[in-house]
Amino acid sequence: MQPLASSPESAYSVTMSFGELLTTLLVVLLSVLLLMRFFQNTQRQKGRLPPGPPALPIIGNILQLDFKAPHKSLIKLSEQYGPVFTFWFGSFPAVVVCGAEAMREALIDHGFDFSGRYRLPILKIVADGYGVAFSSGERWKQLRRFTLNTLRNFGMGKKSIEERIQEEAQFLVTSFRNKKGEPFNPNFLLRGATSNIICSITFGKRFDYEDKQLLWLMELVAEIARSWSSPWIQLYNTFPRIMDFLPGPHRKVSQNITNLRSFLAKTIQSHKQTVQKDSPRDYIDCFLTKMDEVMAASFPLSYQEKDELNSEFFHKNLLVMTQDLFLAGTETTSTTLCWALQILTKYPEVQEKIHNEVGDVIGSHRRPVIQDRVKMPYTDAVIHEVQRYIDLIPMNLPHMATSDVNFRGYLIPKGMHVIPVLSSVLKDNSHWESPESFNASHFLDENGCFKKSENFMAFSAGKRTCLGASLAHMELFLFLTTLLQNFIFKAVIDQKDIDTSPDLTGFLSIPRVYKFYAIPC
């Protein structure tokens, strides 16, 4: 008998069966490989890391993580496993540090040991180890030292930068007045004002608030901040190889960074053609001058001698440094100001007290100056309480052990991801009277004088404290007092309905969006 011919339907069925079989085999193989890697990691770390919740193969402890508020999940786990414990993000472990005492011990007493920056998958896209915010070791030391000195030379913490902020605050007042009593969302204008301060230092330029390039940049910064703070980024950091194949906001990060760097690269190229070495105009001029000095010093040397110079002053670092300064100098301070206006509108009695203090100390005719702060304890307390209450960067930036560290009886191996949960200090109920509520009295003593707190870690602590902290302090005080010198802020909706919980919480705590009336005083 002749064999029956295969019909197209049966051929299709065989093909599909073979495809399904191949897919199944690949899934099984991948699962086996992931299981092997997980158990290898577990075995390698066994007996070295602090205890933590039991982890499942492949997914680790992510079922115990609330992706909408991951810091709260970690703080809750610390109540069971102690202030130092191990948490597995997929097949990668991290040492979590919670509470003021453990935080100070990790970031201050062991400052150098935990001064590295763990390179999360998203940070490879953002910086790839270049610049200062997300670098480690000698690169971080050289660039941080140079950047601090340069920012100080351009007036950070001094009178010259204070005058720039005062001038920008007046531009901001004019823009608010131009709203002519109509309700508006102030977020863009606040972002533009803080951006202009860091732009003047970094690029030697400020933008008009109607400038199309500024509008594009501010939209880009806002999108970057929201995407970094979405649950998708936490998933991407946990399962990068899988998430690379899935749609979502995480896929926009790379394009946004590319677009921002394209703008920065053009700015740097323009500076190269007009650089003023003898009297640098801005940070880029200073960096380009330093690059030329290094090149001149290395010109007659051999390749081996050039390597020994170990200089970090080259184009890629300059590009990422300007990115670091621009993003950090724009988004963190402007977001804090957005939160502040919401809080002052929700609590008009707090706003009224600041208005009274502004009237008593500054009056209505002269510009606020930074020296006024010591005479305005209530305003200073409110600004600090805003920073504590909003918990802007709840999980801090990721740290990394730079060597094997004996810490609280455990051996934390070199290269280990360390998460100092700042929220556990800023919302510690053993230190703050009402940690979950806005309460300016947290920073006032019984006589109404400003009271410092060692648990105020809004800018982190230790070796990797935010290098722009002093600039942020000046901006927050001068912008806020100037606005309240000129306006009373009222909400469009009932003030009681203003929700001061975050709209998104991840890398940043992003506020909800409201419109306000700015009523001239």
N, C-alpha and C positions, 0 to 999 in steps of 0.2 A: 504494500500500500504506500502511496505517496504521502509524505507528511503534509498536514494541513498548512496552508499559507497563513502567516500571521496577519491579522487584520490591523489597520491603523490604530484602532482603539486599544488592542492588546499591546501593541508596541508602545503606545503612549503610556499605558498602565505600567509596563515594565520599566520604562524610562523614569516615570514618577517614583516608582518603588525604589529604584536605584538611587535617585536623588535624595529621597527621604532617608534611605539607609546611610548615604554619605553624610548628610547633615547630622544624623543621630551620632554617627561615629565621631564626627568633628566635635560635637557638643560634649560627648563622653570624654574624648581626649583632652579637651580644654578643661573640663571639670577636674579630671585626674591631675593635670598639671597645676591647676590652681590649688587643689587639695595638697599636693606635694609641697608647693611653695609655702602654703599656710603652715603646714606641720613643720617644715624646715625652719621657718621664721620662729614658730612657737618654741621649738626645741632649742634653737640658737639663743633665744632670750630667756629660757627657763632658768629660774633661780637667780636672775639678775634684776628683773624689773619688779616694782611694787605690785601687790595683788590688785585685782580689779574684777569686774563682772565677767563671768564665763563667756568666752567668745565662741561663735559658731564658725565652722569652716567657710571660707570664701567671703562671707558677709560680715564676719567679726561681730561687733556690738551695735551695728547700725540700727537694729530693730529697737534699741533702747534710746535712740536719738530722735528728738523732735526737730526735724529739719527747719521748722519755722522759728525755733528758738533753741538752737543747739546748746547754748551756754547754760540754759536752765536745766537741761537734762544732765549736763556734767555736774552742775552744783548739787542737784538732787542725789546723784550717785556718790558724791563726796560725803554726804551724810551717812551713807552705809559703809563706804570703803575707806574713809579717811581723807585728809587734805591732799594726799599724794597717791594716785592710783594709775593703773594702766587701762587704756581704752583702745580697742582695736577698730580702726577704720578700714573695713575690708580685711585684707591680709597684712596691713601695716599697723604696728602698735604706736601709741603715743603716750607719753607720761603727762598726766593732767595735774596741775597744781592749783589748789583752791585755798582761799582764806588769807588774811593779811599776814599772819606769822609765817606761813610756808612761802608766801609770795616774796616777802622781804628776804627770807633766807635764800631763795632761789635767784632772785634778780639782783640783789645787792650783795649779800655775803658770798654768793657764788656767781657774781656778775660776769666775770670772764668765762667761766666754765659753761654758762648758758647763753653766751653772747652771739652764737651763730644764728643764722636765719635758715630754718628748714625750708627746702625748696618744694613746696606743694606743686602739684601738676599745673594749677592755674598760674602760679608765679613763674613757671617756666615760660609761659606765653607772655606774661606781663613784663618780666625783666630778664629772665634766663641767667640770674646770678650777677648781672651788671648793675651799675649805679650804687646807691648807698642804702636804700630802704630794704632791699631784698638780697643783699650780698653778705658775705661773711669773711672772716679772716683778715689778711693783709689788705685786700681790696677795700673792705669796709672801713678799716682803720685809716687808711690813707685818704679816702674820699670824705669820710666824716670830718677828719681834722681839717682838711682843706676847705670844705664847705662851711664849717662853723666859723673859721677865720674869715672867709670871704663874706659871709652874711654879716658878721660883726663889722667888717670894714665898710660895708654898705649900710650900716646903721641899725642892724637888728638889736633892739634893746636900747637904742640911743635916740637922741633928739632928731636926727635926720630922718629916720624911718617914721618917727612919731609925726613929723610934719607931713609926710606922704599920706599917712592914714587920715590925719585931720583933713587934708585936702580932698581925699577920696570920699570921706564922710559927707562933705558938703555937696559933692556931686550926687551922692545918694539921696540927700535931703531934697535937692532940686528935683530929682526924678520922682520921689514920693509926692512932692507938691504938685507936679504935673498931672497927677491922677485926679486932681481937683475934687477930692472927696468921694470919688467913685470907688467901689470895692475892687480890690486887686489881689493877686497872688504875689507876695513879695520875694518869693524864692529866687527867681531869676536875677532880680536886681541885687540881692544880697550875694549871690554867687558871683555876679559880675564885679562887685566891689572888692571882694576878697581876692578874686582872680587878678584884678588890676594891681593890687599890692605886690603879689608874688611875680607878676609879669614885669613890673617896673624894676624889680631886683634882678630877675633872671634874664629878661630880654631887653631891659631898658626902655620899655614902652607900656603905655596904658591905652585902653580902647574906650571909645565912646560906647555908651550902653545900647545905642542903636546900630552899631557897627555890625555888618553882616558876618564878618569873621568871628567876632565875639559871640554873636547869637549861635553860630554853628558850634563853636568851641564849648559853650555852656550847655548846649543840648547834648553834645558828645560826652561831657563830664557827667551830666546827670544820668545818662544811659549807662555809662561805665559803673557808676556807684550803685545803681539799682541792680544791674546784672551781677555784680560781685556779691551783692547781699541777698541774692535769691537762693532758694533751696537747691536749685540746679547746680550751683557752683560747689556746694557741699557734696552732692552726688558725683560731680566731675572729679573732685579731689579724691574721692573714695574709689571710683571705678573709671579712671580716665580712658582706658582702652575701649571700654564698652560705650561710654558716653560720646566718644569721638564719632560714633556711627549713628547717634540719635539726634533728632532736632531739639532745639530749646535755646534759651537765652545764652547758655554757655558758649554757643557757637558764634555769637556776636562779639565776644570779648576780643578775639584775635583781630577781627576786622576793625573794631573800634581803636585798638591799640595801634594798628597799622596806619589808620587815618590820622591819629594824633601825632605819631612819629613822623609822618610825611610833612605835617605842618612844622614840627620842631626842626626837622632836617633842613627845610628851606630857610628857617630863621638862623640856624647855625651857619649855613652856607653864606648867607648875606653878611653875617658877622665876620666870617673869614676874609671877605673882600674889603671890609672897612674897620678891622680890629684896631683898637687904640691901646697899644701895649703900655705906653707911658702913663696914660690916664684912663684906665678901663672904665667903660660905661656901665657894666653889669657883670653878672656871674659868668655868662658865656665868654665875654672878653677875657676875664681872669683865667678861665680854664684853657682857652686857646693859647694864651700867653705862657701858661704853665706847660702845655704840650710842646710849644716851641723851645722852651728852656730845656726840657728833657731831651728832645731831639738833638739840640745843639751839644748837650753834655755827652750824648752817646755817639755822636758822629765819628770820632776817631777811634772808638773802642771796637774790640772784636765782638763776635756774636756772644761768646761766653761772658764777656764783661758786660754787655748790654743786658743779658739775662740777669746778672747779679744786681743791676739797678732796680729790677723788679718794680718798675713804674706802672701805675694804674691810670696814667693820663694819656688816653687815646680816644679816638672818635666814638666808639661804641659806649664807653662809659659816660662821655659827655652827653650823648643822645639820651641815654636812660636817666642820667642825673637830672637833666632838664625836665624830663617826664615826671620823675619822682617829685621834684620841687613844685611843678605846676599842679599835679593832681592833689598832693597832700596840702599844699598851700591854698588851694581853692576849695576843695570839697569839705574838709573837716571843719574849718572855721565857719563857712557859710551854712553848713547843716546845723551847727550849734546855734547860730543866730536865728535860723528858721524856727528851731525848737524854742528858743528864748521868747520870740514874739508870740508863739502859740501859748506858752505858759503864762506870760504876762497878760494876755487877753483873757485867758481862762480864769485867772485870779486877779481881778482889777484892783483889789486891795494891795497886792504886792506892787503892781504898776504904780499905784498912787503914792506909795511910800518912796519909790525911787524918784518919781516926779518931785516930791517934796525935798528929797536929799539933793537932787540936781539943782533945784531952785535955791536952796540954802547955800550950797557950796560953790556952784558955778554961775548961777544966774541965767539970764536969757540972752546976753549980748556977747560974751566971750566964748571962744571954742573950749571944749573940755581938753585938759592936758592929763598926762599919765600921773602926774604928782597929785591930782585930785583924788586918786583912788584911796590913799591913806586916810583921807578925810571923809570918805564915803563908805563906812563899814557895811551898811546894809546892802548897797549896790554890789559891793565886792562879794558879799556872802551870797547874794542871789545868783551872780554869775558862776560862782563855784558850785552852788547847789544845782544849777541848770546842768552843768557838766557831769556832776555826780548822778543826778536823776535820770538823764537821757541815756547814760551808759553807752557812749557813742561807738566804742570798739570793744564789745563785751568779751570777746575771746582773745583780745590782743592780737598782734601779729605773731606768726609762728616762730618760736625759738628752736634752737638746736644745741645739743651738747657738743662742745668743741673738742672734748677729750673725755676719757672715761672718768666719771664723777661719782664719788661716794657721797650720797645725799640721803640723809635721814635713814641710814642703815641699808640703803639699796645701792646697787651699782648701776648707774645710768650710762650705757655705752656711748662712745663717740658717734656722732651722727644721728642720735635719737631725736625724734620729734618731741618737743616739749610745749605744752599749752598752758601758759599762765592765764587763768580765767580772771580778767580784771573785774568782771561783774561780781564775782564772789567777794571782792573787797569793797567795791562801791555800794553794794547792796547788803553788806554784812549786818545782820540784825543784832549782833553782839556789840557793835560799835555805834551804829546810827540809831537814833531814837525811833524814827519812822522811815525805814529804808525804802519802802515802796511808795512813799508819798513825797510830794514836793514840800520841803520844809527848810526855809532859809536859816532857821535857828540852829541847824546843824553846824553852821560856821559862825555863830555868834555866842559870846560868853554872856554871863548874867548881867554884865554892864552894857551890853549892846555893842561891844567892840568885836572886830573881826577876829576869829579864832581859827588858826591853822589846824590841819589834821594830817597826821602821817598816813592815814588811810585814804587820802585823796590821791588816787593814781590814775587820773584821767589821761595823763600823758605817759603811762607806764612808769617804770622805775629802773634804776640801775644804769648799766652801760648803754642800753638801747632806748633810753628815754627819748621822746620825740625831739629832734634837733631844732624844730621850729616852735617849741613851747613858749619861749619868751615873746616871739612875734605874735603868736595866737593870743596870749594874755593881753597884749597891747591892743590888738584889733578888737577883741571882744569888748573891752572896756570902752574904747574910744568910739566905736561904731554904735554900741548900744546907748551910751549916755548922750551922744549927739542926736540920735533918733528920738529919744525920750525928752530931750530938751526942746524939740520942735513939734512933736506929735503925741496925741493920745490914740492908742490903738484899740479898736473895737471890732468884734467879730460880726460877720453877716448873720450867722446863726446864733441861737442862744448860747451864751458862754458856757453853760453847764453841759452842752452837747459836744463841746470840743474834746476829742479823744486824744490824750497825750501818750497813748501806748503806740509803739512803732507800727508803721505800715508793713515794713520788712525788717527782719533782723538776720544778719549774717556777718559779713565783714564789718558793715556799718549798721547802726540802728537808724533807719530812714523814717522821717516823720510823715504823717498824713498831710494832705494838701488842703488848705483852707484859704478863703479870701478874707481880707480885712479892710476896714476903713482906717485911713491915716488922717485923723482930724487935727489940723494945726492948733497948737496951743495959743 
